[in-house]
Amino acid sequence: MVEPNALPLYEKAGVRRPVQRVLDVTIFFLLLLLLAYRLLVLHRHGFTWLHALAFLCECWFTFTWALLVNVTWNPVDYKTYPERLLKRVEDLPPVDVFVTTADSVLEPPIITVNTVLSLLAVDYPANKLAIYVSDDGCSPLTFYSLTEALKFAKTWVPFCKKYKVEVRAPFRYFSNDLSSDGTEEFQCEWRRVKDEYEKLRRTIEEPAKNFASRELTGDLADFSNANSKDHPPIIKVIWENKEGLWDGLPHLIYVSREKKPQHPHHYKAGAMNALARISGLMTNAPYMLNVDCDMFVNNPAVLLQGMCLYLDPIIDKEYAFVQFPQCFYNGLKDDPFGNQWIVMMEFTFRGAAGIQGPGYMGTGCIHRRKVMYGQSPDGTNISGKDRDDELHKTFGNSKDFVNSAAHALRSLTDYPHGLSNSIKTVNEVATSDYERASCWGTKVGWLYGSLLEDMLTGSEIHKKGWKSAYLTPTPPAFLGCAPSGGPIPLNHQKRAMTGLLEILFSKRCPLFSALFGKLQFRQRMYSVWICLWGIRSIPEICYATLPAFCLIANSHFLPKVQEPVACIPILLFVFYNLQQLLQYLETGQSARAWWNNERMARINTICASSLGAVAVVLKLLGLSETVFEVTKKESSSSSDDTDSCSYGDLGRFTFDESPVFVPGTTILIIQLAALSVALLRIRQPVVQEFGVGEVMCCVWLILCFWSFLKGMFAKGKYGLPWPTLRKSSAFAFLFVSFCIMSTK
């Protein structure tokens, strides 16, 4: 009989997708044929800037397609056995959980509270769990909400454990009426706990309306003179599991690190580093889970799932972090804004898991603490045995924290845990100037230098030789709030593209740094592919204007219909869209979802990515700095609420005066002008050369920007503002004038 401790805790198996592979190769072959045709045209007819520009854009498309195929070629799937781990409860390691919020207005406290309640109720020994909530907005309302949530948690957590509740965020659990299910005892308990949650919700949401005018006394007195951008550190133990009960409530700690206008705070990365130091002094768990404030636990066994990889008795210690996919509970039907990322998670991230591992997504991730402290797999670069002066240069001037870091690096578990450390010591590592003359943000912790601190940090971890894993349990481990509307998803995409470009133009650029380190060759290609996303707006905008230019200037850059070579772009168009459609159908989505994501891909690239490129150019020129924008979270916290997709026409695109809409509106007006010119030429008595391919490209782009076209005639938030229309019309007029002048 096999000993329980010898059984594998997970299995890793390849995912076979022969049809996708055939389509990958076919599309790549057609791209090469298109390049060959373009070279032949340049050879026969001499150099023309039109065909040269088309050739450069098509080279880009071919290169990035090859990089993408590299990522998706060998997808893998992990299957875990948490039930085997339950037989070794005493071997489970402590875990520190980090929840981050930054603005109590854009991120209502009731959302954070539901996330915290779901974490307090996970299936994991409570005496090995500590939850730290980082409030970068230093909001007394957030702290007040957490203290009120603790009272409800003493009812909610035992209820979840007793009845094995699957969904442990109260607002989601009580959205379904279960009052007539199960035994009479359960029905009575269900109604009682629901009433308690409704009371909690009112206790949080009603004071939020006038909390600013409230007198702050008692535990709230520390917030009386605090400003969100200028305040001392505020660290409060809301609950401590003093008896060490495995079935009690985990530690709950509120953290608001110090902020001073004269010191950079580095946004989320700075908050995460402060949490790492504070938790290092208070609990110093060898593993750390971080989640955004809106990513509640949807699978109560999530920590056990992650520990299956870290504690497997057969494998060696190669995994630096375990990443779970980002899934959403309030996604609209058919994904009208293309922000649910289902296909990307299934194909791209699962494919990356077959190489050296997927990137770090910033939430839903379990880290090894010693990896975040900068240690490589062999431990040669930094260890707990280094001299004290070297450790102080790395981790700062706190002797107590350096001692805790040394224990973490040496994988020791005998460091004196507990929350009885002096507040003075803990506050010291949360000050705004603690990181001066240390390696925080450069060599250890979450790295600085990009709005995408997650991408940058994960990439540097892989460069040291670590691997990462991608777990997709059923049900999903976490569920979050998908941004809705027009400006919010585009601004989110703009921030991502800005962060990628910051990495691309930094000393950590994968185009150069990938030549060194311990990255596998295919992982290097994966890193390059991700960072090149930031500049894809340039070739796409150029290629989008070529058909319009040809129609206005009476020329062509695509093969004529009567030429046999015209089948190349036609087949390329058909096979590419067929592959994309099959991917959406394979993941259980509709053809409408495929089309919505296809058009949003064009909108995101031309609108958001181009603005991100402009922001980075201005930063490089020293004219402005990039700014981290907090995404607004929709609060659907009442148990009487239903999915947001049942209210109104939420799938309609909304607009504001943000410059992010100018590039897309300009491209649309240019296509409309080009088609108008082409139609006028048809009516002329003299037969003009007519580019059918160019016309089809213009029509395709107009269909992609159909929501913008409707916005040109709509009013209110569904209509394009006049300032946007004026700017776009001016840019379009300049383009049309250039096209006309080039024909003379």
N, C-alpha and C positions, 0 to 999 in steps of 0.2 A: 504493500500500500504506500502511495506517495505521501510524504509528509506535507501538511498544508502550507508550510513556509517555503516548500520547494516548487509549488505550482506557479506557473507564470501568471502574472497579474494582467497582462495584456498581450494581444496579438497584432501584428502588423502585416497587412496583405495588400497586394496590388489590385487596382481596379482596372478591368479590361474595358476599353472603349475603342474597338477596331474601326467603327464607322468614323468616329472623330479623327482618328489617325489618318485614315484615307483622305478625308477632307482637308486636314492640315497640309498633307503633302501635295494634294492637288492644287490648293490655293497658292502654295509657295511656288510650285512649278509654273502656274499661270502668271504670277508676278515676275518671275524670271523671263518668261516669254515677252511680257509687256516691256521689260527693260531692253530686251534684245531688239524688239521693234523700234523702240525709241532711239537706240544707238544706230540702227539701220537708217532711220529717217535723217538723223544728224549727219551720217556719212554721205548719203545720196544728195541731200539738198543743202548741205552746209549748215553752219551754226546759226540758229535763231534762238533768241532769248525765250520765246514761247515754249519750244520743245525742250530747251535746256532746263527751264524751270520745272516743266512737267517731269523730266528725267530725274531731277534732284528730289522732288517730292516722292516719286515712285521708288527711288532708292531707299528713302526713309521708310516708306511703308513696307518694303521687302525686308529691310533690316529689323524693324520692330516686330514684324510677323515671325521672323526666325527666332527672335528672343522669346516671344510668347509661346511658340511651339515648344521651345526648350523647357519652359516652365510647366506646361500642361501635359507633357509627353508621358510621364510615369506617375499618375496619381496613386495614392495609397490611402488605406483606411485603417484606423486603429479601433480595435475592439477591446474594451476593458472589462475586468471582472471584479468590481468593487465588493461583491459578496465574499470573495476569498480574503479580501483585506479586512473585513469585519471580524474574521477569526483571529486577527492580530491587532486588536484595538490598542493593546498596550504598546505596540511598536509605532503607532501613528505619531508623527512629529507635530510640534506646535506650528500654528499658522497665524501670521498677522495679516489682517484684511484692511486695505486702504480704500476708503470711499472719498471721492473728491467732488466738491461743489465750489462754485466761484461767485454766484450771484443769486441772491434769494428772490429776485424779481424774475429773471429769465429762467431760473431753475427753482420753482416753488418748493418750499420745504416739505410739503406733503409727499412729493416725489422721492426726495432723499429719505424720508421716514419710511416709506414702503420698502425701499431698497435695504435699509438697515434692518428692518423687521424680518425681511426674507433671509438676511445673513445670520441674524441671531438664531433663526430656527433651522439652520442647515443640519444635516445628519453628520455630526462630527462632535467628538467630546468637547463639551463647553470649557473644560479646564485646560484645553489646548488651543483655545481660540481667543483672539483679541481683535476688536474692531475699532479702527481709528477713522474718524470722520474729519477730513480737512475742509475747513470753511475759509476759502481765500477771500470771501467778501466780508469776513468778520461781522456776521449778522447775528444780533441777539435773538432774532426770530428763529434762526436755524437752531441755535442752542436750546432755546425754549421748547421748540418742537421735539427735539431729541429727548429732553427730560420728560416731556409728556408721553412720548412714544415708549419710554422705558416702563411706565406704569401699565400700558396696554400689553407690552411684551410679556409681562408676568402671567398674563392670561393667554395670550396668543401662542407662545412657544409650547407650553404644555398641551394645548389643544391640538396643535399640528403634530406633535410627537404621539399623542394618544390615538388620534384617528388617521395617522399616516397621510396627512394632507400633502398633495403633490405640489400645488401652486402655493407658495408661502409668502407672496405679497398680498396683503389683505384686500387691496382694491381690486385685484384681478380675481381672487378667490370668491369674493362676495358678489362679483358681477353676474354669477350664475346662481339661480335660486335652488338651493339644496335643502330647503326647510322641510320638504316632504320625503326626503330620501333617508335610508338607513333606519336605525332603531329610534324609538321614541326618545331615548336618552340623547342620541346624537342630534335629533331635531331641536330639542330644547337647548342643548349646548350651542348649536349653530346659531340659533336666533339670539341667544345671550351674547355670544362673542361678536356677532354682527352689530348688535346695538352698541356694544363697547367701542367698536371701530368707528361707527358713525359719530359717537360722542367725541372720540379722539379727532376725527376729521374736522368737526365743527370747532373744537378747542383750538386747532391750529389755523384753520382758514379764516375764521371770523376775526380773531385779533390781528391777523395779517393786514387787514384793511386800514387799521389806524395804529399799528404797532410803533410807528415812528414818534408818535406823541405820548407814548406810554412812559411813565416814570420807571427807570431801571433801578431796582433795588435787589437786595439779597444776592443770589448767584449771578444776577444780570448786571450787578453794579460795575463789574470790570468793563462792560461795554458802554458805559455812560459817556465816556470821552473818546471813544474809539471811532476812527474814520477808516473806511475800507482800504484806503491807500496809505494810511499813516497811523499805526497803532503798535503797541508792544505785543509780545507773544501772549496768547491766552490759551492755556492748556488745562482742561478740567476732566477729572475722572467722573463720568456720569454713573458708572456702575463697575464694581469690582467683585469678581467671583472669589471672595476671600477664603471660603471654605474649600475651594478647589473641586467643587461638585462637577462630575462629568455630565450630569443631566440638568444642570442649572442654566444660568444665563452667562454667556461669555462676557469678558471685559468690554466696556464701551467707553471710549475716550474721545473727547472733543478737542480739536486742534485748530488754532488759527495762528499761523506763524507771524512773526513780526514783519511789518512793512514800513519802509522809510522812502520818501521821494528820492533821496540822493543815492539809494542803493537799488540796482536792478533786481527784480524778483523772479524773472525767468518763467513766468506763467505757470503752467501745470507741471513742467519738469522741476521747477524750484519747489513747488508744493510737495511733490513726490519725494524729493531728496530730504526735505524737512521731516516728512513722515518716517522715512527710513532711519534717520538719526534718532528721532524721538522714540520710535518703537524699539530701536536698538538698545536704548537705555532702560526701557520699561519692561519689555518682554523678550526681545531679541530672538524671535522665532526664526528657524532656518529657512522658512518658506514664506513668501509674501504674495497675497492675491490682491490685485487692484481692479476696481470697477468704477465706472462713472456713476454719478448719483442717480441716473435714470435706468441703470442696468440691473434689474432685480433678479434674484435667483429663481429660475424656473424649474430647475432639477435639484432637489435637495441633496442629492449624492454627488454634487459637483466636486467638492474637495476630495472625496474618496476616488472619484474618477481620475483626477489629476495625480493623486498620490500613487495610483496604480503604476504609473510610469516611473516615478521617482523611487519607489520602494521595491520594484521588481527584483527578485533574487538572482535572475540570470544575466540581465544586461549589465553593462558597465555604466559608470556615471557620466553620460555624455550630454544629457538634456539640460539646457540652461533654463528654458521656460516652456510651459505648456499653454498653448493658445486655444481658446474656444472661439467659435464664430460669433459674429455680431448678428443677432436676429431681432426682429421687431414685432411687437404685439399690436400696434395700431396701424399697420401698413394698409393702405387703400387697395381695393381690388384692382388687379392688373397693373399695379405699380406705376401710376401715371407720371410720377416725378423721377423714376429710375433711381431711387435711393434705398432700395431694400437689398441690393447686392447679392441676391440669391445665387445667380449663375457664377459671379466672381468668387464667392465663397466655395462653391462646389467644385469648380474647375481650376481656378488659379491657385487658391490656397491649398486645396487637396493635392494639386500637382507639385507645389513647392514643398509639401511635406515629403514627397518622394525624393527630394534632393538632400539639402542640409537642414531644411525646415522652413516654415513660413515666417514672415516678418512679424514683429510685435505690433499689435493693433491699438495699443493704448488703453484697452479695457478688456475684462474677461480673461486675464492672464495670471498664471501662477509662476513666480520667479524663485530661483534660489537666491538667498540673500548674499552668499559669498560671491556669486557671479555679478550681482549688482555692485558689490564692493571692488570689482575689477579683477577678480581672480580668473586665470585661464584654466583649461581642463587639467593641465599637469601641475598647476600651482607654482610654477617657477617665477612668475612675474611679481607676485605679491602673496604674502602669507602671514599668518599670525606670529611667525617666528622672526619677522623683520625687527630691526632695532627700533626702539621707541621714537627716536628722532625722525626716522623714515616714515613711521606710521603717523606721526603728528603732521608731517608735511603732506601726507595723503589725506588724512581724515579730519584735520583741524586740531585746535588747541585744547579740546576737552579731554582730560586724562581718563575720565570715566568712560566716555564714548570710545576712545581708542582701545581701552581694555575690552569693551564689548565687541568691537570690530575684530580684535585679535581672536576672541573666542569663536566668532562666526566664521572667520577664515580658516580656523583649525577644526571646524565642525564639532566643536565642543558644546555639550548641552548642560554643563554644570555651572554656567554663569548665573549668578543670583537673580532669578526672575522676580517679578512682583511689581506693584505700582507704588511702592513706598519710597522710591527714590526721591530725593529732595527736588521740589519744584524748581529751585534755583538752577540745579544741574540740567534739568530737562529744558528749562527756558533758555539756557545758554546756547544749546545747539539749535534753537529755533529763532535766534536773532537774525536780522537781515544782513549783518556783516560777518557771520560766522564762517562763511565759505572763503573769505579772503585768505590768500596765501595757502590754499588747500587745492586738492584735485577734484573737488566736487563739480560735476558738470563737464569736466574735461576728460578725466580718466576713470572716475568712479561715479556710481549713481546714474540717474537719468541725465543724458547729455544735453548741453545747451548749444545754441547756434542755429536752430531751425524751429519753425512753428510746428513741425512734425517731429516732436521729441521722441515719439514712439518708434517711428521708422529709423531715425538716426541711432537710437539706443540699440534696437534690435540688430541693425546692420553691424555695428561695432562688436556686439557680442558674438555674432557669427564669424567675424574676422579673427577672433581669438581661437577658433576651432570648435566652439560649442555647437551643438545641434538644438533644434526646437521641434516640438511635436504639435500636431493639430488634431484635437479631439472634437468629434461631432456626435455627442450622445443623443439619445432619444428618451424623453423630450429634450429640446435644446437647453443648454446649461443656463443661459441668461437671455432675458428679453429686454429690449430697450425701447425708447420712444423715437420713432422715425420722424424727422422733420417734414413738415407739410408746407404747401404753398409754393410760390415761385422764388422769391428772394432768398429764403432760408437755405434751401438745398444748393443754390448757386453760390451763396457766400461760403457755405461749408466746403464746396468743391474748390472755390478760389483759395481758401486757407490751405487746403491740402496741396494744391499745385504750387502755391507760394513756398510752402515748406520744402517740397521736393526740389524746387529751383535753388533754394538756399543751400541745400545739401550739394546740389550739382556744382555750384560755384564756390564751394568751400574746400578747405584742405582735406576734408573727408570724402571728397568726390569719388564715387565708386569707379569711375573711368580710370583713375590713377591708383587709388588705394587698393583696388581689387587685384592689382598686380602683386601685392604683398599680402602678408597675413596667411591664415590657414583656411581660406575659403576654397571649397571645391570649385572646379572650373565652371560647372553649370550653375552653381550658386552665384558666382561672379556675374554670369550673364543675367541671372535673375535680378541681382542688385542694380545692374545697369539698366535693365528694362524698366524697373520701377522709377528710377530717377529721371529717365528720359520722358516719362509721362508729362513732366512739367513743361517741356518745350514742344509738345506735339501740336499745340495750337498754331504754331508758325507754319509748318507744312500743310496743315489742314485748311487754314485760312487761304493760303496761296492757291491750293488746289481747288478750293471752292470758288475762287474768283476767276479761274481760267475759263470755264464754260461761258460765263457772262462776258468776259473780255472778247472771246471769239465771236459770240453772237453780235456784239456791238461793233466790233472791228471787222466783221465779215471775214473771218478766218476759221481755222479749226486746229485742234490739237489731238483729237481722237480720230481713229481710222474712219473713213467714209463707209456708209452702210454697204455699198456695193463691193467693197474690198473684203477678201476672205479673212484678213487679219482682224476684221471687226469682231470676230467671234471671241477674241481674247478678252477684251474688257467686258463683253456681255457674259461670258462664262464665269469670269471672275466675280462679277456682281451677283450672279445667280448662286454660285457655290458658296460664297461668303455668307450671304443672307440665309441660305439653306442651313448652313452649319449653325449659325446663331439661333435660328428658329428651332432646330433640333435640340440645342442645349436648353432652351426654355421649356420645351415640351418634356424633356427628360427629367427636369427638376419639378415637374408638376404644374407648370405655369401655362398660360394661354398664349395664343398667337398675338392677342392684343397686348399682353405684357411684353412680348418680344418687340413689337412696334414701338411701344412707349419707351422702352429702354434704348432702342435704336435712335429715335429722334432726340432723346435726352442726352445721348452720347455726343451728338453733334452740337446740341445747345451748350452742354457743359464745356466742351472743348473750345468752341468759338467764343463763348461769353466768359465763363469763369477762368479757364486756363489762360486766356489772353490777358485778362486783368491781373492774374497772378504774376505773369511774366513782366507786366508793366511795373508792378509793385517791387519786384526784385531788381529790375533795372534802376529804378529810382533809389533803392537802397544802396546798390553798388556805386551809384554816382554821388552818394552822400546827401541826397536831397530829402529823403524821408526814411522812416523806419517801419518795418512791418509790424503789425499789431495783431495779437491773438484776440479773436472775436468769439465770445461765448455764444453757443447755439441756443436759441430759445426752445425750451421744452414745453410741450403741451401737457397741462395738468388734467388728467382724467381719473381723479382719485376717488370719486364717490362710488360706492357699491351699486348705486342706481344707474350709473353711466353704462352705456354700451359702447361698442367699438366706434371710434370716431368716424369710420367710413359710412355710418348710417345717417349721418347728419349732413343735410344739404349737399350741394355740389362741390365737395372738397377736392375733386379731381381737376378743377379748373385752375389755370395758371393765373397767378396774381402778380402785379407789377408795382414798382415804386420808382422813385427818381434815382435809384442807384445807377452808377455808370456801368454796372455789370451787364445791363440790358442793351447798351449802345452797340457793341460789336455784332450781336445777333440781329438787331433791327437793321443795321447797315447792310449786312449780308442779304437779308430778305429784300430790302428795297433794291439792291443791285440786281438780284435775280429777276425781280418783277420788271425792272427797266430793260433788262436784256431780252426777256420774253416779249415785251412790247415792241422793241426794235425788230425782233425776228418776225413777228406777226405783220408789222408794217411792210417789211420787205416782201412778204408773200403776195401782198396786194399790188405790188408794183408790176407794170407791164413787162419789164425786162426780168427774165428769170435769174434769180440770184442763187449763189451757192448756199446750200442749206445744211447746217450741221445737226443731224438728227441726234447724235450722241450728246452733243452739247445741250440741246433742248431737253433731253431726258434728265441730264444732270441738274439743270436748273429746276425742273419740275420736282425732282426728288428733294432738293434742298428746300423748296417752298413747302413741300409736305412736311419735312422735318421741323420747319419753323411755322407750322400752321397756327399754333397757339399765339405766336407773335402777330401773325396776319389778322387773327380775330381781335387781338388786342389793339390793333390800329383803328378799329371801328367801335370798340366797346368803351364804356365809361366806368368811372369809379376805380376800384382796386383791380378790376379785370381789364382795364384799358391801359395802353401805354401812355405815360405822361407826355405832355407837349414838349418839355425840355429834351426828353430822350428822342422824340420824333424829329425835332429841329436839328439836333446834333447828328443823328444818323442820316438825315436827308442831306446835310451839308457834306458829310463824308462820301455818301453815294454820288452826289453831284460831282465832286472832285474826281472820283473814279471814272464816271462816265465821260467826263471831259478828257481825262487822260486817254481813254480808249479811242475817242474820236480824233484826238490830236495825233495818235500813233498811226492812223491811216493816211495822214496827209504827207 
